[in-house]
């Protein structure tokens, strides 16, 4: 392909030596997205702003779309936006019930700055009378126990179903806030590090954070002091929830990452009533009022997934919100935005009098009609076209004829 302008020639030369603007047509939670939202997604985004920024009981928000429509990409926009009060985080479905709360807690903590951890432990300790005990200087163990006695008089402790575990959590929080000697090891414990017997003894507790009910109690205390709360996003829940299982005692390999540790995870007896994934989500939200959850689901699986929430918990589930295929306007907007980011990345100038270069508006609309505006298929076809232009040197006129023929055949087969 030949370009008439110097800017066009530089653009084509760059394409020969780099990935095209459309090399990535599948969004993933762990890969950041830089493109902005196209027109028909903005009104859906505004609806999410309203829901997530309001205090309401419906804190499970299902996001529906067909395959390739862009659910993950849309959730990236939520994660990266400054228009939401609370920060948003992608979290993988925890592998089993034993570490559900441990996994959620540690993922949330990764999002927060270390200063937030210090601020929360100090605030809790002050609430339990820690300000007075800071005056003692020496006798730190005595000071810690005095603060603990006050903490155990609070409604949080008295209303807890897991008081032995909550007591250990409180000990670590207080130690982190007022004991300079043991504060570093307390911070490691609070970050979820697995410790051996000697380290736990030095800290004054029996269990690691990964033991049963420990993280659940700590998460409950912490989220009360996250001013704006937090939004958790589970992507493709209809595919990924099945990786969650009730703990299997025979799965020895599960302990590999906790090798040589003391009391890592509590083994659940067979007769215990072990909650499933959806019951755990409900329990998480009922105990932590400042958490909201977005779950993305393929439209066809909506009824199956939402039926897994019990009737008693349906009050938590918001009416599903759907996103759809691109319009012709969206398609052109997406194409031009992709070119703009590509030129910016490679320090290239705009092509004068030909904003769709190296394609034509006609070809873009043919691709739209052929893909029915499915974003993933649009991107896939744009990628193929760019490859044909650069590596096969296929003329634009020929590409237009090829897509007219593809479109004719697809309509004939309908």
Buried (B, 14 or more C-beta within 10 A) or exposed (E): BEBEBEBBEBBBEBBEEEEBBBEEBEBEBEEEBEBBBBEBBEEBBEEBBEBBEEEEEBBBBBBBBBEBBBBBBBBBBBBEBEEBEBBBBBBBBBBBBBBBBBBBBBBBBEBBEEEBBBBBBBBBBBBBBBEEBBEEEEEBEEBBBBBBEBBBEBEBBEEBEBBEBBBBBBBBBBBBBBBEEBBEBBBBBBBBBBBEEEBBEBBBBBBBBBBBBBBBBBBBBBBBBBEEBBBBBBBBBBEBBEEBBBBEEEEEEBEEEBEEBBBBBBEBEEEEEBBEBBBBBBBBBEBBBBBBBBBBBBBEBBEEBBEBBEEEBEEBBBEBBEBBBBBEEBBBBBBEBBBBBBBEEBEBEEBEEBEBBBBBEBBBBBBBBBBEBBBBBBBBBBBBBBBBBBEEEBEBEEBBEBBBEBBEEEEEEE
